[in-house]
Amino acid sequence: MGKRVLVVGGVAGGASVAARVRRLDADASITVFERGEHVSFSNCSLPYYLSRTVEEKDDLVMMTPESFKASYDIDVRVNSEVLSIDRAGKKVLVRERTTGREYEEPYDDLVLSPGASPIRPKSIPGVDLPHVFTVRNVTDIDLLDRYVRRENAGDVVVVGGGFIGLEVAENLKEAGKTSALWKRRRR
Ligand SMILES: Cc1cc2nc3c(=O)[nH]c(=O)nc-3n(C[C@H](O)[C@H](O)[C@H](O)COP(=O)(O)OP(=O)(O)OC[C@H]3O[C@@H](n4cnc5c(N)ncnc54)[C@H](O)[C@@H]3O)c2cc1C
């Protein structure tokens, strides 16, 4: 049996590294754990779903666990969160988010590509209300999109004026919404 390579995180970094390992080592056993529902999606296209420039939600997703298996013989486990690493024992503890089942998985090599999460500024009153959204993955943009359409929301405030905030505001405008973009002034 080849090397057991485990990858934590299945989007840009994790998916690329898994595919690269396969190209370098035909015998490796490669497993990717992704705590979210999707792997290998196009973060860059997420805001464009709001305006339907990207027409279908599925168009945001480039690879699935099935296509990873078929193309690269890589075992991709979504809704699977790595909870801890036992470096001495060379194994990780994984929790299946859908069932709550926990199990250990041994490794020879471990790659961490867990990315980052949006900040929710606690200093803003109401930041945890249900109609306050973040934009990081396909589930996030779907929740925002559904809410805006279901409630026929006319005015949307976008907090954060970097390129992601700008693209979200641009696409909300394209979708016929009024969006105000908030950016903290640099001191
Ligand atoms: C809306 C948006 C638009 C963007 N547009 C552009 C662009 O136009 N150009 C550009 O260059 N970049 C863009 N980016 C940035 C780019 O998407 C990121 O730089 C890139 O996704 C980072 O890849 P990553 O693999 O390091 O992390 P991520 O994409 O964040 O992936 C990490 C994954 O690891 C998973 N994870 C974390 N912890 C665990 C755990 N313990 N167990 C299992 N899984 C775990 C997370 O669920 C996550 O899905 C954009 C980002 C966003 C959000």
The ligand as an SDF file (V2000), in Angstrom:
LIG
                    3D

 53 58  0  0  0  0  0  0  0  0999 V2000
  -16.5620   35.8480   -2.4360 C   0  0  0  0  0  0  0  0  0  0  0  0
  -15.0920   35.5940   -2.6680 C   0  0  0  0  0  0  0  0  0  0  0  0
  -14.5170   35.9970   -3.8660 C   0  0  0  0  0  0  0  0  0  0  0  0
  -13.1560   35.7660   -4.0990 C   0  0  0  0  0  0  0  0  0  0  0  0
  -12.6380   36.1850   -5.2980 N   0  0  0  0  0  0  0  0  0  0  0  0
  -11.3340   35.9630   -5.5470 C   0  0  0  0  0  0  0  0  0  0  0  0
  -10.7620   36.3630   -6.7930 C   0  0  0  0  0  0  0  0  0  0  0  0
  -11.4540   36.9000   -7.6620 O   0  0  0  0  0  0  0  0  0  0  0  0
   -9.4430   36.1120   -6.9960 N   0  0  0  0  0  0  0  0  0  0  0  0
   -8.6670   35.4890   -6.0350 C   0  0  0  0  0  0  0  0  0  0  0  0
   -7.4630   35.2700   -6.2790 O   0  0  0  0  0  0  0  0  0  0  0  0
   -9.1870   35.1180   -4.8450 N   0  0  0  0  0  0  0  0  0  0  0  0
  -10.4880   35.3410   -4.5770 C   0  0  0  0  0  0  0  0  0  0  0  0
  -11.0030   34.9670   -3.3730 N   0  0  0  0  0  0  0  0  0  0  0  0
  -10.1120   34.4070   -2.3620 C   0  0  0  0  0  0  0  0  0  0  0  0
   -9.9160   32.9220   -2.5630 C   0  0  0  0  0  0  0  0  0  0  0  0
  -11.1550   32.2910   -2.6620 O   0  0  0  0  0  0  0  0  0  0  0  0
   -9.1430   32.3760   -1.3630 C   0  0  0  0  0  0  0  0  0  0  0  0
   -7.8810   32.9730   -1.3370 O   0  0  0  0  0  0  0  0  0  0  0  0
   -9.0150   30.8660   -1.4580 C   0  0  0  0  0  0  0  0  0  0  0  0
  -10.2820   30.2660   -1.4720 O   0  0  0  0  0  0  0  0  0  0  0  0
   -8.2100   30.3440   -0.2800 C   0  0  0  0  0  0  0  0  0  0  0  0
   -8.1320   28.9410   -0.4320 O   0  0  0  0  0  0  0  0  0  0  0  0
   -7.8550   27.9850    0.7870 P   0  0  0  0  0  0  0  0  0  0  0  0
   -7.9230   26.5920    0.2660 O   0  0  0  0  0  0  0  0  0  0  0  0
   -6.6170   28.4440    1.4750 O   0  0  0  0  0  0  0  0  0  0  0  0
   -9.0250   28.2550    1.8250 O   0  0  0  0  0  0  0  0  0  0  0  0
  -10.6030   28.1150    1.6810 P   0  0  0  0  0  0  0  0  0  0  0  0
  -11.0750   28.3870    0.2950 O   0  0  0  0  0  0  0  0  0  0  0  0
  -11.1740   28.9330    2.7920 O   0  0  0  0  0  0  0  0  0  0  0  0
  -10.8710   26.5830    1.9800 O   0  0  0  0  0  0  0  0  0  0  0  0
  -10.6140   26.0420    3.2540 C   0  0  0  0  0  0  0  0  0  0  0  0
  -11.6540   24.9710    3.5420 C   0  0  0  0  0  0  0  0  0  0  0  0
  -11.2190   24.2540    4.6800 O   0  0  0  0  0  0  0  0  0  0  0  0
  -12.3650   23.8320    5.3980 C   0  0  0  0  0  0  0  0  0  0  0  0
  -11.9720   23.5500    6.7780 N   0  0  0  0  0  0  0  0  0  0  0  0
  -11.5110   24.4280    7.7050 C   0  0  0  0  0  0  0  0  0  0  0  0
  -11.2470   23.7880    8.8610 N   0  0  0  0  0  0  0  0  0  0  0  0
  -11.5700   22.4780    8.6520 C   0  0  0  0  0  0  0  0  0  0  0  0
  -11.5210   21.3080    9.4910 C   0  0  0  0  0  0  0  0  0  0  0  0
  -11.0910   21.3860   10.7480 N   0  0  0  0  0  0  0  0  0  0  0  0
  -11.9250   20.1380    8.9540 N   0  0  0  0  0  0  0  0  0  0  0  0
  -12.3660   20.0490    7.6600 C   0  0  0  0  0  0  0  0  0  0  0  0
  -12.4180   21.1290    6.8340 N   0  0  0  0  0  0  0  0  0  0  0  0
  -12.0280   22.3220    7.3260 C   0  0  0  0  0  0  0  0  0  0  0  0
  -13.3200   25.0210    5.3120 C   0  0  0  0  0  0  0  0  0  0  0  0
  -14.6580   24.5920    5.4780 O   0  0  0  0  0  0  0  0  0  0  0  0
  -13.0310   25.5390    3.9000 C   0  0  0  0  0  0  0  0  0  0  0  0
  -14.0100   25.1080    2.9700 O   0  0  0  0  0  0  0  0  0  0  0  0
  -12.3550   35.1540   -3.1100 C   0  0  0  0  0  0  0  0  0  0  0  0
  -12.9500   34.7460   -1.9010 C   0  0  0  0  0  0  0  0  0  0  0  0
  -14.3050   34.9560   -1.6740 C   0  0  0  0  0  0  0  0  0  0  0  0
  -14.9140   34.4910   -0.3800 C   0  0  0  0  0  0  0  0  0  0  0  0
  1  2  1  0
  2  3  1  0
  2 52  2  0
  3  4  2  0
  4  5  1  0
  4 50  1  0
  5  6  2  0
  6  7  1  0
  6 13  1  0
  7  8  2  0
  7  9  1  0
  9 10  1  0
 10 11  2  0
 10 12  1  0
 12 13  2  0
 13 14  1  0
 14 15  1  0
 14 50  1  0
 15 16  1  0
 16 17  1  0
 16 18  1  0
 18 19  1  0
 18 20  1  0
 20 21  1  0
 20 22  1  0
 22 23  1  0
 23 24  1  0
 24 25  2  0
 24 26  1  0
 24 27  1  0
 27 28  1  0
 28 29  2  0
 28 30  1  0
 28 31  1  0
 31 32  1  0
 32 33  1  0
 33 34  1  0
 33 48  1  0
 34 35  1  0
 35 36  1  0
 35 46  1  0
 36 37  1  0
 36 45  1  0
 37 38  2  0
 38 39  1  0
 39 40  1  0
 39 45  2  0
 40 41  1  0
 40 42  2  0
 42 43  1  0
 43 44  2  0
 44 45  1  0
 46 47  1  0
 46 48  1  0
 48 49  1  0
 50 51  2  0
 51 52  1  0
 52 53  1  0
M  END
$$$$
